[in-house]
């Protein structure tokens, strides 16, 4: 018992107390910082981007496609492309994920997630989610598992993953949605009781990511059903996921 107490004192509080304002390491690639005036349209960034996330005239990055690999920054000799360590990247509108030099991280965060009264009244105290890996590489899936560990502990906010769609308030989709998973995803959606929400988590789910041109994916699910929240990343960081959910289901104070 005494060894346990000594270990507890030595380790301190392992959980992140202030999840809304938790510090992020400097090396983390988050919200893009662009300088279109520095861009000379050399197209080197277009050539190295694995997901086709960049466009020129003006310079833009689509965070829904971006894998945050940093290759574009590395080849840009004019310092037109950089990444901050700002991790609050979620949006309720797909178009808001397309970033240019006129969109600052502060303005993005203020407007990207639309808070709706019907969502906050229904899910602000308790949100149960069924996660569907629709052909993912297991990167996002591992990060979502970490959301429930002792460090991030999203259960303290009433947010949990459940084993059955029958017990869920919504589904979280990871992966590009392969043909082999298309039916299972649709079946999971139908099994989730109304009202329900649908969240796309990660570049693969949002846009197909590096697999967007593959003949083996079937993204017709996204054409049939409304998507409520987009959470970028490759993989998605637990802080990005938890803050995105909290901003979506709760009024900001």
C-alpha positions in Angstrom: 0.0 0.0 0.0 2.8 2.4 0.9 4.5 1.7 -2.4 1.3 2.6 -4.2 1.0 5.9 -2.3 4.6 6.8 -3.0 4.1 6.1 -6.7 0.9 8.2 -6.7 2.8 11.1 -5.1 5.7 10.8 -7.4 3.6 10.7 -10.5 1.2 13.4 -9.6 -1.9 14.0 -11.6 -1.6 12.0 -14.8 -4.8 13.4 -16.4 -5.0 16.7 -18.2 -7.0 19.0 -16.0 -7.8 21.7 -18.5 -8.6 19.8 -21.7 -9.8 22.9 -23.4 -6.5 24.7 -23.0 -4.0 21.9 -22.8 -0.5 22.8 -24.2 0.6 21.0 -27.3 4.2 20.2 -28.1 5.9 22.6 -30.6 6.6 19.8 -33.1 2.9 19.1 -33.6 1.6 20.1 -37.1 -1.8 21.6 -36.7 -3.5 24.7 -38.3 -1.7 25.8 -41.5 -0.2 29.3 -41.7 0.0 30.5 -45.3 1.6 33.5 -47.0 0.3 33.7 -50.5 2.5 36.8 -51.2 5.6 34.5 -50.8 4.4 31.9 -53.2 5.9 32.0 -56.7 3.7 29.2 -58.1 6.7 26.8 -58.5 4.3 23.9 -57.9 6.8 21.9 -55.9 4.3 21.6 -53.1 1.7 20.2 -55.4 4.1 17.6 -56.7 5.0 16.2 -53.2 1.5 16.4 -51.6 0.3 12.7 -51.2 -3.4 13.7 -50.9 -3.8 16.7 -53.3 -4.6 19.0 -50.5 -3.0 22.1 -51.9 -4.1 24.5 -54.6 -2.5 27.7 -56.0 -3.6 31.2 -57.1 -4.3 31.8 -54.3 -2.4 29.3 -52.1 -4.9 27.1 -50.1 -4.7 23.9 -48.0 -7.7 21.6 -47.6 -7.4 20.2 -44.1 -10.0 17.6 -45.0 -7.4 16.1 -47.4 -4.2 17.1 -45.6 -2.2 14.3 -44.0 -0.1 16.9 -42.1 3.1 15.2 -43.3 4.9 18.5 -43.7 6.4 17.7 -47.2 5.0 20.9 -48.7 6.6 23.0 -46.0 9.9 21.1 -46.5 10.1 21.8 -50.3 8.8 25.4 -50.1 11.9 27.6 -50.4 10.0 30.8 -50.0 8.5 30.0 -46.6 5.0 30.3 -47.9 3.7 27.2 -46.0 4.0 26.6 -42.3 2.1 24.7 -39.7 1.2 26.0 -36.2 0.7 23.6 -33.3 -2.9 24.7 -32.9 -5.0 21.6 -32.6 -8.6 22.7 -32.6 -9.3 21.9 -36.2 -12.9 20.6 -36.3 -15.7 22.1 -38.4 -19.4 21.5 -39.0 -19.2 22.7 -42.6 -16.9 20.8 -45.0 -16.0 24.1 -46.8 -14.6 25.6 -43.6 -11.7 23.2 -43.8 -10.2 24.9 -46.8 -7.7 27.4 -45.4 -6.0 30.4 -47.1 -3.8 33.2 -45.7 -6.8 35.3 -44.7 -8.1 32.8 -42.2 -6.3 32.9 -38.9 -6.5 30.1 -36.3 -8.5 32.5 -34.0 -11.1 33.3 -36.6 -11.3 29.7 -37.7 -11.9 28.5 -34.2 -14.6 31.1 -33.5 -16.7 30.2 -36.6 -15.9 26.7 -37.8 -18.1 24.8 -35.4 -21.7 25.9 -35.4 -23.4 25.2 -32.0 -27.1 24.2 -32.3 -29.5 24.4 -29.4 -31.1 21.1 -30.3 -27.7 19.4 -30.1 -26.6 20.9 -26.8 -30.0 20.2 -25.2 -29.9 16.5 -26.3 -26.2 15.5 -26.0 -24.4 18.1 -23.8 -24.4 15.9 -20.7 -24.1 12.4 -22.2 -22.9 11.3 -25.7 -22.4 7.7 -26.6 -20.7 6.9 -29.9 -20.2 3.8 -32.0 -16.9 3.9 -33.8 -16.7 2.3 -37.3 -13.4 1.5 -38.9 -14.3 1.7 -42.5 -11.1 0.4 -44.0 -8.7 2.6 -41.9 -5.0 1.9 -41.3 -5.6 1.8 -37.5 -3.9 5.1 -36.9 -7.0 7.1 -36.1 -8.5 4.1 -34.3 -5.6 4.0 -31.9 -5.8 7.7 -31.2 -9.5 7.4 -30.5 -8.7 4.5 -28.1 -6.4 6.9 -26.3 -9.2 9.4 -25.8 -10.5 7.2 -23.0 -7.1 6.6 -21.2 -6.1 8.2 -17.9 -4.4 11.2 -19.7 -7.3 12.4 -21.8 -10.3 10.7 -20.0 -13.1 12.0 -22.2 -15.5 9.9 -20.1 -15.5 12.7 -17.5 -17.4 14.8 -20.0 -20.0 12.1 -20.5 -18.5 11.1 -23.9 -17.9 7.4 -24.4 -17.5 4.7 -27.1 -20.0 1.9 -26.9 -20.0 -1.6 -28.2 -23.3 -1.6 -30.0 -25.0 1.0 -32.3 -28.2 0.2 -30.4 -26.7 2.0 -27.4 -25.2 4.9 -29.4 -26.3 8.5 -30.0 -24.2 8.6 -33.2 -21.3 7.1 -35.2 -17.7 8.1 -35.7 -16.3 7.0 -39.0 -12.6 6.4 -39.7 -11.1 5.1 -42.9 -11.9 5.9 -46.5 -15.0 3.6 -46.6 -14.0 0.6 -48.6 -16.4 -1.4 -50.7 -16.2 -4.3 -48.2 -17.2 -2.0 -45.3 -19.9 0.1 -47.1 -22.7 -2.3 -46.3 -21.6 -2.7 -42.6 -21.4 1.1 -42.2 -24.9 1.5 -43.6 -26.2 -1.3 -41.4 -24.6 0.4 -38.3 -26.2 3.7 -39.2 -29.6 2.2 -39.5 -29.2 0.4 -36.2 -28.4 3.6 -34.4 -31.6 5.1 -33.0 -32.8 8.6 -33.9 -31.9 11.3 -33.3 -28.3 10.6 -34.2 -25.2 12.4 -35.3 -22.5 11.4 -37.8 -18.8 12.4 -37.4 -16.1 11.9 -39.9 -12.7 11.5 -38.2 -9.4 11.8 -40.1 -8.4 12.7 -43.6 -9.4 9.3 -45.0 -13.0 9.6 -43.7 -13.4 13.2 -44.7 -12.0 13.0 -48.3 -10.6 9.6 -48.9 -7.1 10.8 -48.0 -4.3 9.1 -49.9 -6.9 6.5 -51.1 -9.3 9.0 -52.7 -8.7 7.8 -56.2 -8.8 4.1 -55.4 -11.3 1.8 -57.2 -11.8 -0.1 -54.0 -13.6 2.6 -52.0 -17.3 3.3 -51.9 -18.3 6.6 -50.4 -21.9 6.7 -51.4 -22.8 6.7 -47.7 -21.7 10.3 -47.6 -24.1 11.3 -50.4 -27.1 9.7 -48.6 -26.6 11.0 -45.1 -25.9 14.3 -43.4 -22.5 14.7 -41.8 -22.6 16.7 -38.6 -18.9 17.2 -37.7 -15.6 16.9 -39.6 -12.4 16.3 -37.5 -9.2 16.6 -39.5 -5.9 14.8 -38.9 -3.8 11.9 -40.0 -4.1 10.5 -37.5 -6.5 12.7 -35.4 -4.9 13.8 -32.1 -7.0 13.0 -29.0 -7.1 16.7 -28.0 -8.4 17.5 -31.5 -11.1 14.9 -31.2 -12.2 15.7 -27.7 -12.2 19.5 -28.2 -14.1 19.1 -31.5 -16.8 17.1 -29.8 -17.1 19.4 -26.8 -17.4 22.5 -29.1 -20.1 20.7 -31.0 -22.3 19.6 -28.0 -21.8 22.4 -25.5 -22.2 26.2 -25.5 -18.8 27.9 -25.3 -18.3 30.0 -22.1 
